[in-house]
Amino acid sequence: MNAEHREEHAGESGDGNGSGGELRVLQRRLADFAAARHWQPYHTPKNLVAALSVEASELVEIFQWLTPEESAQVMDRPGTAERVEDEVADVLAYLLQFCEVLGIDAAAALAAKIERNERRFPVPDRDTPDSPDRHSPE
């Protein structure tokens, strides 16, 4: 994250009182880990988003041929649960590294997106018949 962006967003959702602060600590640890190994030249947005896609695909692979019922029980199987957790960690690690190099506050971006979706998809009135399920194309 560049210094200008870091100063501009100082204190945003990262005051240590919530997950934003925790995410920022993890993001910093990942950046320090990469810096100690001189990996920064390889941690370009393009490379990181490609790695994120690969890791997300590895998570999908675990569920690919499971039935909906089997997929709901995946965390009950210790070996599979560990694989799922490892892939989730890999996805999150690459996402946080991607955010680091672009200067994105992941927690603030998510909070803003949730607020937009709450306005975009209001809770239906109790007196109104249920509308068909609508999922955002995003």
Secondary structure as a PSIPRED ss2 file (coil, helix, strand):
# PSIPRED VFORMAT (PSIPRED V4.0)

   1 M C   1.000  0.000  0.000
   2 N C   1.000  0.000  0.000
   3 A H   0.000  1.000  0.000
   4 E H   0.000  1.000  0.000
   5 H H   0.000  1.000  0.000
   6 R H   0.000  1.000  0.000
   7 E H   0.000  1.000  0.000
   8 E H   0.000  1.000  0.000
   9 H C   1.000  0.000  0.000
  10 A C   1.000  0.000  0.000
  11 G C   1.000  0.000  0.000
  12 E C   1.000  0.000  0.000
  13 S C   1.000  0.000  0.000
  14 G C   1.000  0.000  0.000
  15 D C   1.000  0.000  0.000
  16 G C   1.000  0.000  0.000
  17 N C   1.000  0.000  0.000
  18 G C   1.000  0.000  0.000
  19 S H   0.000  1.000  0.000
  20 G H   0.000  1.000  0.000
  21 G H   0.000  1.000  0.000
  22 E H   0.000  1.000  0.000
  23 L H   0.000  1.000  0.000
  24 R H   0.000  1.000  0.000
  25 V H   0.000  1.000  0.000
  26 L H   0.000  1.000  0.000
  27 Q H   0.000  1.000  0.000
  28 R H   0.000  1.000  0.000
  29 R H   0.000  1.000  0.000
  30 L H   0.000  1.000  0.000
  31 A H   0.000  1.000  0.000
  32 D H   0.000  1.000  0.000
  33 F H   0.000  1.000  0.000
  34 A H   0.000  1.000  0.000
  35 A H   0.000  1.000  0.000
  36 A H   0.000  1.000  0.000
  37 R C   1.000  0.000  0.000
  38 H C   1.000  0.000  0.000
  39 W C   1.000  0.000  0.000
  40 Q H   0.000  1.000  0.000
  41 P H   0.000  1.000  0.000
  42 Y H   0.000  1.000  0.000
  43 H C   1.000  0.000  0.000
  44 T C   1.000  0.000  0.000
  45 P H   0.000  1.000  0.000
  46 K H   0.000  1.000  0.000
  47 N H   0.000  1.000  0.000
  48 L H   0.000  1.000  0.000
  49 V H   0.000  1.000  0.000
  50 A H   0.000  1.000  0.000
  51 A H   0.000  1.000  0.000
  52 L H   0.000  1.000  0.000
  53 S H   0.000  1.000  0.000
  54 V H   0.000  1.000  0.000
  55 E H   0.000  1.000  0.000
  56 A H   0.000  1.000  0.000
  57 S H   0.000  1.000  0.000
  58 E H   0.000  1.000  0.000
  59 L H   0.000  1.000  0.000
  60 V H   0.000  1.000  0.000
  61 E H   0.000  1.000  0.000
  62 I H   0.000  1.000  0.000
  63 F H   0.000  1.000  0.000
  64 Q C   1.000  0.000  0.000
  65 W C   1.000  0.000  0.000
  66 L C   1.000  0.000  0.000
  67 T C   1.000  0.000  0.000
  68 P H   0.000  1.000  0.000
  69 E H   0.000  1.000  0.000
  70 E H   0.000  1.000  0.000
  71 S H   0.000  1.000  0.000
  72 A H   0.000  1.000  0.000
  73 Q C   1.000  0.000  0.000
  74 V H   0.000  1.000  0.000
  75 M H   0.000  1.000  0.000
  76 D H   0.000  1.000  0.000
  77 R C   1.000  0.000  0.000
  78 P H   0.000  1.000  0.000
  79 G H   0.000  1.000  0.000
  80 T H   0.000  1.000  0.000
  81 A H   0.000  1.000  0.000
  82 E H   0.000  1.000  0.000
  83 R H   0.000  1.000  0.000
  84 V H   0.000  1.000  0.000
  85 E H   0.000  1.000  0.000
  86 D H   0.000  1.000  0.000
  87 E H   0.000  1.000  0.000
  88 V H   0.000  1.000  0.000
  89 A H   0.000  1.000  0.000
  90 D H   0.000  1.000  0.000
  91 V H   0.000  1.000  0.000
  92 L H   0.000  1.000  0.000
  93 A H   0.000  1.000  0.000
  94 Y H   0.000  1.000  0.000
  95 L H   0.000  1.000  0.000
  96 L H   0.000  1.000  0.000
  97 Q H   0.000  1.000  0.000
  98 F H   0.000  1.000  0.000
  99 C H   0.000  1.000  0.000
 100 E H   0.000  1.000  0.000
 101 V H   0.000  1.000  0.000
 102 L H   0.000  1.000  0.000
 103 G C   1.000  0.000  0.000
 104 I C   1.000  0.000  0.000
 105 D C   1.000  0.000  0.000
 106 A H   0.000  1.000  0.000
 107 A H   0.000  1.000  0.000
 108 A H   0.000  1.000  0.000
 109 A H   0.000  1.000  0.000
 110 L H   0.000  1.000  0.000
 111 A H   0.000  1.000  0.000
 112 A H   0.000  1.000  0.000
 113 K H   0.000  1.000  0.000
 114 I H   0.000  1.000  0.000
 115 E H   0.000  1.000  0.000
 116 R H   0.000  1.000  0.000
 117 N H   0.000  1.000  0.000
 118 E H   0.000  1.000  0.000
 119 R H   0.000  1.000  0.000
 120 R H   0.000  1.000  0.000
 121 F C   1.000  0.000  0.000
 122 P C   1.000  0.000  0.000
 123 V C   1.000  0.000  0.000
 124 P C   1.000  0.000  0.000
 125 D C   1.000  0.000  0.000
 126 R C   1.000  0.000  0.000
 127 D C   1.000  0.000  0.000
 128 T C   1.000  0.000  0.000
 129 P C   1.000  0.000  0.000
 130 D C   1.000  0.000  0.000
 131 S C   1.000  0.000  0.000
 132 P C   1.000  0.000  0.000
 133 D C   1.000  0.000  0.000
 134 R C   1.000  0.000  0.000
 135 H C   1.000  0.000  0.000
 136 S C   1.000  0.000  0.000
 137 P C   1.000  0.000  0.000
 138 E C   1.000  0.000  0.000
